[in-house]
Amino acid sequence: MRRLWRHNLACALIAEQIASMGFLDKDIAYTSGIMHDLGRFALSVIQPAEYSALLESHRGPAASMLECESELFGWNHCQAGEKLIADWKLPPDFAAVVAEHHQPHQDDAWGLAELIKISCRLADSIGFPAFPGCESLPYEDLVAQLPERERQRFPALKDTLATDVADRIHAVESV
């Protein structure tokens, strides 16, 4: 679960950074990044040993992990998170983030859900995967998906972002 927490925190920090360069609220982006895998934490409470074993043993793309979760629980972490968000009566933007963050990138869409999708994939690509065998796209390909204004001001080098995120996660964890 620690790896999952670090993945969510990395996603939140990246989302906040991208949002601060453009038109989205950085606090909402950060909160969405933290919450995007809320369903994983819910599933881990239902069957902790089985889910931990799945997270540790799974190799492959996120889509196959969603299938494994559905086989184990009857629903995947996106569906579980969306149900929690609805039950808690949080804004629909948060429900969209948790429900859509594994859907394919759409070139004509850019909003909170798209920001979290890219931030989640960037977190994977810089060394903060949700599970050890998580496959990720190359960093440069992900940065190329950002809107032009954000892309021009985003770290061009993977190591620059990885170091910054690692330092910020360490600061949070040492409080």
ROSE-4610 file (N, C-alpha, C; in Angstrom, 1 decimal, always signed):
// ROSE-4610
residu = [M/M/M/R/R/R/R/R/R/L/L/L/W/W/W/R/R/R/H/H/H/N/N/N/L/L/L/A/A/A/C/C/C/A/A/A/L/L/L/I/I/I/A/A/A/E/E/E/Q/Q/Q/I/I/I/A/A/A/S/S/S/M/M/M/G/G/G/F/F/F/L/L/L/D/D/D/K/K/K/D/D/D/I/I/I/A/A/A/Y/Y/Y/T/T/T/S/S/S/G/G/G/I/I/I/M/M/M/H/H/H/D/D/D/L/L/L/G/G/G/R/R/R/F/F/F/A/A/A/L/L/L/S/S/S/V/V/V/I/I/I/Q/Q/Q/P/P/P/A/A/A/E/E/E/Y/Y/Y/S/S/S/A/A/A/L/L/L/L/L/L/E/E/E/S/S/S/H/H/H/R/R/R/G/G/G/P/P/P/A/A/A/A/A/A/S/S/S/M/M/M/L/L/L/E/E/E/C/C/C/E/E/E/S/S/S/E/E/E/L/L/L/F/F/F/G/G/G/W/W/W/N/N/N/H/H/H/C/C/C/Q/Q/Q/A/A/A/G/G/G/E/E/E/K/K/K/L/L/L/I/I/I/A/A/A/D/D/D/W/W/W/K/K/K/L/L/L/P/P/P/P/P/P/D/D/D/F/F/F/A/A/A/A/A/A/V/V/V/V/V/V/A/A/A/E/E/E/H/H/H/H/H/H/Q/Q/Q/P/P/P/H/H/H/Q/Q/Q/D/D/D/D/D/D/A/A/A/W/W/W/G/G/G/L/L/L/A/A/A/E/E/E/L/L/L/I/I/I/K/K/K/I/I/I/S/S/S/C/C/C/R/R/R/L/L/L/A/A/A/D/D/D/S/S/S/I/I/I/G/G/G/F/F/F/P/P/P/A/A/A/F/F/F/P/P/P/G/G/G/C/C/C/E/E/E/S/S/S/L/L/L/P/P/P/Y/Y/Y/E/E/E/D/D/D/L/L/L/V/V/V/A/A/A/Q/Q/Q/L/L/L/P/P/P/E/E/E/R/R/R/E/E/E/R/R/R/Q/Q/Q/R/R/R/F/F/F/P/P/P/A/A/A/L/L/L/K/K/K/D/D/D/T/T/T/L/L/L/A/A/A/T/T/T/D/D/D/V/V/V/A/A/A/D/D/D/R/R/R/I/I/I/H/H/H/A/A/A/V/V/V/E/E/E/S/S/S/V/V/V]
num = [1/1/1/2/2/2/3/3/3/4/4/4/5/5/5/6/6/6/7/7/7/8/8/8/9/9/9/10/10/10/11/11/11/12/12/12/13/13/13/14/14/14/15/15/15/16/16/16/17/17/17/18/18/18/19/19/19/20/20/20/21/21/21/22/22/22/23/23/23/24/24/24/25/25/25/26/26/26/27/27/27/28/28/28/29/29/29/30/30/30/31/31/31/32/32/32/33/33/33/34/34/34/35/35/35/36/36/36/37/37/37/38/38/38/39/39/39/40/40/40/41/41/41/42/42/42/43/43/43/44/44/44/45/45/45/46/46/46/47/47/47/48/48/48/49/49/49/50/50/50/51/51/51/52/52/52/53/53/53/54/54/54/55/55/55/56/56/56/57/57/57/58/58/58/59/59/59/60/60/60/61/61/61/62/62/62/63/63/63/64/64/64/65/65/65/66/66/66/67/67/67/68/68/68/69/69/69/70/70/70/71/71/71/72/72/72/73/73/73/74/74/74/75/75/75/76/76/76/77/77/77/78/78/78/79/79/79/80/80/80/81/81/81/82/82/82/83/83/83/84/84/84/85/85/85/86/86/86/87/87/87/88/88/88/89/89/89/90/90/90/91/91/91/92/92/92/93/93/93/94/94/94/95/95/95/96/96/96/97/97/97/98/98/98/99/99/99/100/100/100/101/101/101/102/102/102/103/103/103/104/104/104/105/105/105/106/106/106/107/107/107/108/108/108/109/109/109/110/110/110/111/111/111/112/112/112/113/113/113/114/114/114/115/115/115/116/116/116/117/117/117/118/118/118/119/119/119/120/120/120/121/121/121/122/122/122/123/123/123/124/124/124/125/125/125/126/126/126/127/127/127/128/128/128/129/129/129/130/130/130/131/131/131/132/132/132/133/133/133/134/134/134/135/135/135/136/136/136/137/137/137/138/138/138/139/139/139/140/140/140/141/141/141/142/142/142/143/143/143/144/144/144/145/145/145/146/146/146/147/147/147/148/148/148/149/149/149/150/150/150/151/151/151/152/152/152/153/153/153/154/154/154/155/155/155/156/156/156/157/157/157/158/158/158/159/159/159/160/160/160/161/161/161/162/162/162/163/163/163/164/164/164/165/165/165/166/166/166/167/167/167/168/168/168/169/169/169/170/170/170/171/171/171/172/172/172/173/173/173/174/174/174/175/175/175]
x = [+0.8/+0.0/+0.9/+2.1/+3.0/+3.3/+3.5/+3.8/+2.7/+1.5/+0.3/+0.1/+0.4/+0.3/+1.3/+2.5/+3.5/+3.2/+2.5/+2.1/+1.0/+0.0/-1.0/-0.4/+0.5/+1.1/+1.9/+2.7/+3.4/+2.5/+1.4/+0.4/-0.2/-0.5/-1.0/+0.0/+1.3/+2.3/+2.5/+2.5/+2.6/+1.4/+0.2/-1.0/-1.0/-0.6/-0.6/+0.4/+1.5/+2.6/+2.0/+1.4/+0.9/-0.2/-1.1/-2.3/-1.8/-0.8/-0.3/+0.3/+0.6/+1.1/+0.0/-1.3/-2.3/-3.6/-4.7/-6.0/-6.8/-6.2/-6.9/-6.5/-7.4/-7.1/-6.1/-5.0/-3.9/-4.3/-5.2/-5.6/-6.5/-7.4/-8.3/-7.6/-6.6/-5.7/-5.0/-4.4/-3.7/-4.6/-5.8/-6.8/-7.2/-7.4/-7.8/-6.7/-5.5/-4.4/-4.3/-4.5/-4.5/-5.7/-6.9/-8.1/-8.2/-7.4/-7.7/-7.7/-6.9/-6.9/-7.6/-8.5/-9.3/-9.9/-10.3/-10.9/-10.0/-8.7/-7.7/-7.6/-7.7/-7.6/-8.9/-10.0/-11.3/-11.2/-10.7/-10.5/-9.6/-8.5/-7.5/-8.1/-9.2/-9.8/-10.7/-11.3/-12.3/-11.5/-10.4/-9.7/-8.2/-7.7/-6.3/-5.2/-5.2/-4.2/-4.2/-5.4/-5.6/-5.2/-5.6/-5.3/-3.8/-3.2/-1.8/-1.0/-1.4/-0.8/-0.9/-2.1/-2.4/-1.5/-1.4/-0.6/+0.9/+1.3/+2.7/+3.1/+2.1/+2.4/+2.1/+1.2/+0.7/+1.8/+1.9/+2.8/+2.0/+2.2/+1.5/+0.8/+0.0/-0.6/-1.7/-2.1/-3.1/-4.5/-4.8/-6.0/-6.1/-5.1/-5.2/-5.3/-4.8/-5.0/-6.4/-7.1/-8.5/-9.3/-8.9/-9.6/-9.4/-8.1/-7.8/-8.6/-8.7/-9.5/-11.0/-11.5/-12.9/-13.2/-12.2/-12.3/-12.3/-11.5/-11.3/-12.5/-12.9/-13.9/-15.3/-15.4/-16.6/-16.7/-15.7/-15.6/-14.1/-13.7/-12.3/-12.2/-11.0/-10.8/-11.4/-11.5/-12.2/-13.7/-14.3/-15.7/-15.9/-15.1/-15.1/-14.9/-14.0/-13.7/-14.9/-15.4/-16.6/-17.8/-18.0/-19.1/-18.8/-17.6/-17.3/-17.6/-17.1/-17.3/-18.8/-19.5/-21.0/-21.6/-21.3/-21.8/-21.5/-20.3/-19.8/-20.4/-21.1/-21.7/-20.6/-19.5/-18.4/-18.8/-18.1/-18.4/-18.2/-19.0/-18.9/-17.6/-16.8/-15.5/-14.6/-14.7/-13.9/-14.4/-15.7/-16.2/-15.6/-15.6/-15.0/-13.6/-12.8/-11.4/-11.2/-11.9/-11.7/-12.2/-13.3/-13.9/-13.1/-12.4/-11.9/-10.3/-9.6/-8.2/-7.4/-8.1/-7.4/-8.0/-8.8/-9.4/-8.3/-8.3/-7.4/-7.4/-6.2/-6.1/-6.9/-7.6/-8.3/-7.7/-7.2/-6.6/-7.4/-8.7/-9.6/-10.1/-9.7/-10.2/-9.1/-9.3/-8.4/-9.1/-9.1/-9.7/-9.1/-9.8/-9.3/-9.1/-10.0/-9.8/-8.6/-8.5/-7.3/-6.0/-6.0/-4.8/-4.4/-5.3/-5.0/-4.5/-5.1/-4.6/-3.2/-2.8/-1.4/-0.5/-1.0/-0.2/+0.1/-0.9/-0.8/+0.2/+0.2/+1.1/+2.5/+2.6/+3.9/+4.5/+3.7/+4.2/+4.7/+4.0/+4.5/+5.9/+6.0/+7.2/+8.4/+8.2/+9.4/+9.8/+9.1/+9.5/+8.6/+7.4/+6.4/+5.2/+5.4/+4.2/+3.3/+2.0/+1.1/+1.4/+1.9/+2.3/+3.6/+4.4/+5.8/+5.9/+5.0/+5.1/+4.3/+4.0/+3.2/+4.0/+3.4/+4.0/+3.7/+4.7/+4.5/+5.0/+4.4/+4.8/+6.1/+6.9/+8.1/+7.7/+8.5/+8.3/+8.1/+8.9/+8.8/+7.5/+6.9/+5.6/+4.5/+4.6/+3.6/+3.7/+4.9/+5.0/+4.4/+4.6/+4.1/+2.5/+1.9/+0.4/-0.1/+0.8/+0.3/+0.0/-0.9/-1.2/+0.0/+0.1/+1.3/+1.9/+1.1/+1.6/+2.2/+1.6/+2.1/+3.4/+3.3/+4.5/+5.7/+5.6/+6.8/+7.4/+6.6/+7.2/+7.4/+7.1/+7.2/+8.7/+9.2/+10.6/+10.8/+11.7/+12.0/+12.7/+13.4/+14.1/+13.4/+13.3/+12.6/+13.3/+14.6/+15.3/+15.0/+14.8/+14.5/+13.2/+12.1/+10.8/+10.9/+11.6/+11.7/+12.4/+13.4/+14.1/+13.2/+12.6/+11.7/+10.6/+9.9/+8.8/+9.3/+10.4/+11.0/+11.3/+11.9/+12.2/+10.9/+9.9/+8.6/+7.9/+8.0/+7.4/+8.1/+9.4/+10.2/+9.9/+9.7/+9.3/+7.9/+7.0/+5.7/+5.8/+6.5/+6.6/+7.4/+8.2/+9.0/+8.4/+7.1/+6.4/+5.8]
y = [-1.2/+0.0/+1.3/+1.1/+2.3/+2.7/+1.7/+2.0/+2.8/+2.3/+2.9/+4.3/+4.5/+5.9/+6.8/+6.3/+7.1/+7.4/+6.5/+6.7/+7.8/+7.7/+8.7/+10.1/+10.2/+11.4/+12.0/+11.1/+11.6/+12.1/+11.4/+11.9/+13.2/+13.4/+14.7/+15.8/+15.5/+16.6/+17.0/+16.0/+16.2/+17.0/+16.6/+17.3/+18.7/+18.9/+20.3/+21.1/+20.6/+21.3/+21.7/+20.7/+21.0/+22.0/+21.9/+22.8/+24.2/+24.3/+25.7/+26.4/+25.7/+26.3/+26.7/+26.3/+26.5/+27.0/+26.5/+27.0/+26.2/+25.2/+24.4/+24.8/+24.6/+24.9/+23.9/+24.4/+23.5/+22.7/+23.3/+22.6/+21.4/+21.7/+20.6/+19.5/+19.9/+19.0/+18.1/+18.7/+17.9/+16.9/+17.4/+16.6/+15.4/+15.7/+14.7/+13.6/+14.1/+13.1/+12.2/+12.7/+11.9/+10.9/+11.4/+10.6/+9.6/+9.7/+9.0/+7.5/+7.0/+5.5/+5.2/+6.0/+5.8/+4.4/+3.9/+2.6/+1.5/+1.7/+0.7/+0.5/+1.6/+1.5/+0.9/+1.1/+0.5/-1.0/-1.4/-2.9/-3.5/-2.8/-3.4/-3.6/-2.9/-3.2/-4.4/-4.6/-5.8/-7.1/-7.3/-8.5/-8.1/-7.7/-7.1/-8.1/-9.3/-10.3/-10.6/-10.8/-11.2/-10.0/-8.8/-7.7/-7.3/-7.4/-7.1/-8.1/-9.4/-10.4/-10.1/-9.6/-9.2/-8.0/-7.0/-5.9/-6.2/-7.1/-7.5/-8.4/-9.3/-10.3/-9.8/-8.8/-8.5/-7.9/-8.3/-7.8/-7.5/-6.3/-6.0/-4.6/-4.4/-3.1/-2.9/-1.6/-1.3/-2.0/-2.1/-2.7/-4.1/-4.9/-6.3/-6.3/-5.3/-5.2/-5.0/-4.1/-3.9/-5.2/-6.0/-7.3/-8.2/-8.2/-9.0/-8.6/-7.3/-6.7/-7.2/-7.1/-7.4/-8.9/-9.8/-11.2/-11.4/-10.7/-10.9/-10.4/-9.2/-8.5/-8.3/-8.5/-8.2/-6.8/-6.0/-4.7/-4.2/-3.2/-2.8/-1.5/-1.1/+0.1/+1.4/+1.5/+2.7/+2.7/+1.6/+1.5/+1.6/+1.1/+1.2/+2.6/+3.3/+4.7/+5.6/+5.3/+6.1/+6.0/+4.8/+4.5/+5.3/+5.3/+6.0/+7.5/+8.0/+9.5/+9.8/+9.0/+9.2/+9.1/+8.1/+7.9/+9.1/+9.7/+10.8/+12.1/+12.1/+13.2/+14.3/+13.9/+14.8/+15.3/+16.4/+17.0/+15.9/+16.0/+15.1/+15.1/+16.2/+16.2/+15.1/+14.9/+13.8/+12.4/+12.3/+11.0/+10.7/+11.7/+11.5/+11.1/+11.7/+11.4/+9.9/+9.5/+8.1/+7.1/+7.4/+6.5/+6.5/+7.5/+7.6/+7.6/+7.5/+7.7/+6.6/+5.5/+4.4/+4.4/+5.3/+5.3/+5.9/+5.6/+6.1/+7.6/+8.2/+9.6/+10.1/+11.2/+11.7/+13.1/+13.2/+14.4/+15.7/+15.5/+16.7/+17.1/+16.3/+16.6/+17.1/+18.1/+18.5/+19.1/+18.4/+18.9/+18.1/+18.1/+17.5/+16.0/+15.3/+13.8/+13.5/+14.3/+14.1/+14.4/+15.5/+15.9/+14.7/+14.1/+13.0/+11.8/+11.5/+10.4/+10.5/+11.7/+11.9/+12.0/+12.6/+12.6/+11.3/+10.4/+9.0/+8.3/+8.4/+7.8/+8.3/+9.7/+10.3/+9.7/+9.6/+9.0/+7.6/+6.8/+5.5/+5.6/+6.5/+6.6/+7.1/+7.8/+8.4/+7.5/+6.4/+5.5/+5.4/+5.8/+5.7/+5.0/+3.7/+2.9/+2.4/+2.2/+1.7/+0.3/-0.5/-1.9/-2.2/-3.1/-3.2/-3.5/-4.3/-4.7/-3.7/-2.6/-1.6/-1.1/-1.3/-0.8/+0.6/+1.4/+2.8/+3.2/+4.3/+4.8/+5.6/+5.9/+6.7/+8.1/+8.7/+10.0/+11.0/+11.0/+12.0/+11.9/+10.7/+10.6/+11.1/+11.0/+11.5/+13.0/+13.6/+15.0/+15.6/+14.9/+15.4/+15.5/+14.8/+14.8/+16.0/+16.7/+17.9/+19.0/+19.9/+21.1/+21.9/+22.6/+23.3/+24.2/+25.0/+25.9/+25.2/+24.1/+23.4/+22.6/+22.1/+21.3/+22.1/+23.4/+24.3/+24.6/+24.5/+24.9/+23.7/+22.5/+21.3/+20.7/+20.1/+19.6/+18.6/+19.0/+18.2/+16.9/+16.9/+15.7/+14.9/+13.6/+12.7/+12.8/+12.8/+12.8/+14.1/+15.2/+16.5/+16.3/+15.8/+15.6/+14.6/+13.5/+12.4/+12.9/+13.6/+14.2/+15.1/+16.0/+17.0/+16.3/+15.3/+14.6/+13.8/+13.1/+12.3/+13.2/+14.3/+15.3/+15.7/+16.0/+16.5/+15.4/+14.2/+13.0/+12.8/+12.9/+12.7/+13.8/+15.0/+16.1/+15.8/+15.3/+15.0/+13.8/+12.8/+11.6/+11.8/+12.9/+13.1/+14.1/+14.5/+15.4/+14.5]
z = [+0.0/+0.0/+0.0/+0.5/+0.5/-0.9/-1.8/-3.2/-3.8/-3.5/-4.0/-3.5/-2.3/-1.7/-2.4/-2.6/-3.3/-4.7/-5.4/-6.8/-6.8/-5.9/-5.8/-5.5/-4.6/-4.2/-5.4/-6.1/-7.3/-8.3/-8.5/-9.5/-9.1/-7.8/-7.3/-7.5/-7.2/-7.3/-8.8/-9.7/-11.1/-11.6/-11.2/-11.7/-11.2/-10.0/-9.4/-10.2/-10.6/-11.3/-12.7/-13.4/-14.8/-14.7/-13.7/-13.6/-13.3/-12.5/-12.2/-13.4/-14.5/-15.7/-16.6/-16.3/-17.3/-16.7/-17.1/-16.8/-15.8/-15.2/-14.2/-12.8/-11.8/-10.4/-9.9/-9.4/-8.9/-7.7/-6.8/-5.6/-5.9/-6.9/-7.3/-8.1/-8.9/-9.6/-8.6/-7.5/-6.5/-5.8/-5.4/-4.7/-5.6/-6.9/-7.8/-8.0/-8.0/-8.1/-6.9/-5.7/-4.5/-4.6/-5.1/-5.0/-6.2/-7.2/-8.5/-8.3/-7.3/-7.1/-5.8/-5.4/-4.1/-4.1/-5.2/-5.3/-4.9/-5.2/-4.8/-3.3/-2.6/-1.2/-0.6/-1.3/-0.9/-1.1/-2.2/-2.5/-1.5/-1.2/-0.2/+1.2/+1.5/+2.8/+2.7/+1.5/+1.4/+1.5/+0.8/+0.8/+0.8/+2.0/+2.0/+1.5/+2.0/+1.6/+0.1/-0.4/-1.8/-2.7/-2.3/-3.2/-3.1/-2.0/-1.9/-2.8/-2.7/-3.6/-5.0/-5.4/-6.8/-7.2/-6.4/-6.7/-6.8/-6.0/-6.0/-7.2/-7.6/-8.7/-10.1/-10.2/-11.5/-12.4/-13.6/-14.6/-15.9/-16.5/-17.7/-17.6/-18.6/-18.7/-17.6/-17.4/-16.4/-16.8/-18.1/-18.5/-18.0/-18.0/-17.6/-16.0/-15.3/-13.9/-13.6/-14.4/-14.2/-14.3/-15.3/-15.5/-14.3/-13.8/-12.6/-11.4/-11.2/-10.1/-10.3/-11.5/-11.7/-11.4/-11.8/-11.5/-10.0/-9.3/-7.8/-7.0/-7.4/-6.6/-7.3/-8.6/-9.3/-9.8/-9.5/-10.0/-9.9/-10.7/-10.6/-9.8/-9.6/-8.7/-9.2/-10.5/-11.0/-10.6/-10.8/-10.4/-8.9/-8.1/-6.7/-6.2/-6.8/-6.5/-6.9/-8.1/-8.5/-7.6/-7.1/-6.1/-4.8/-4.3/-3.1/-3.3/-4.4/-4.7/-4.7/-5.4/-5.5/-4.1/-3.3/-2.0/-1.1/-1.2/-0.4/-0.9/-2.1/-2.7/-3.0/-3.5/-3.9/-5.3/-5.8/-7.1/-8.2/-9.3/-10.4/-11.0/-11.0/-11.6/-10.9/-9.6/-9.0/-9.4/-9.6/-10.1/-11.5/-12.3/-13.7/-13.6/-12.7/-12.6/-12.2/-11.2/-10.7/-11.8/-12.5/-13.4/-14.7/-15.1/-16.5/-16.6/-15.4/-15.5/-16.2/-16.6/-17.4/-18.8/-19.2/-20.5/-21.4/-22.7/-23.7/-23.8/-24.0/-24.2/-25.4/-25.3/-26.4/-26.7/-28.0/-28.4/-28.3/-28.5/-28.5/-27.1/-26.1/-24.7/-23.8/-23.0/-22.0/-20.9/-19.8/-18.6/-17.4/-16.3/-15.1/-15.2/-15.8/-16.0/-16.9/-17.9/-18.8/-18.2/-17.3/-16.6/-15.7/-15.0/-14.1/-14.8/-16.0/-16.8/-17.1/-17.6/-18.0/-16.8/-15.7/-14.5/-13.9/-13.9/-13.5/-14.3/-15.6/-16.5/-16.3/-16.1/-15.8/-14.5/-13.5/-12.2/-12.4/-13.2/-13.6/-14.3/-15.2/-16.1/-15.3/-14.2/-13.5/-12.3/-12.1/-11.0/-9.9/-10.0/-9.0/-9.4/-9.8/-10.4/-9.2/-9.6/-8.7/-8.3/-9.2/-8.9/-9.6/-9.1/-9.7/-11.2/-11.7/-13.1/-14.0/-13.5/-14.3/-15.5/-16.7/-17.9/-18.1/-18.6/-18.8/-20.2/-20.7/-22.0/-21.7/-22.8/-22.6/-22.1/-21.3/-20.7/-21.8/-22.8/-23.9/-24.6/-24.8/-25.4/-24.6/-23.3/-22.4/-22.3/-22.2/-22.2/-23.5/-24.6/-25.9/-25.9/-25.0/-24.9/-24.2/-23.5/-22.8/-23.8/-23.4/-24.2/-24.4/-25.5/-25.9/-24.8/-24.2/-23.2/-22.0/-21.5/-20.4/-20.8/-22.0/-22.5/-22.6/-23.0/-23.2/-21.8/-20.7/-19.4/-18.5/-19.0/-18.2/-18.4/-17.3/-17.4/-18.6/-19.4/-20.7/-20.3/-19.2/-18.8/-17.7/-17.9/-17.0/-15.6/-15.5/-14.3/-13.5/-14.1/-13.4/-12.7/-13.4/-12.7/-11.6/-11.9/-10.9/-9.6/-9.8/-8.6/-7.8/-8.5/-7.8/-7.1/-7.8/-7.1/-5.9/-6.1/-5.0/-3.8/-4.0/-2.9/-2.2/-3.0/-2.4/-1.7/-2.2/-1.5/-0.2/-0.2/+1.0/+2.0/+1.6/+2.5/+3.2/+2.4/+2.9/+3.9/+3.6/+4.4/+5.7/+5.7/+6.9/+7.9/+7.6/+8.5/+9.6]
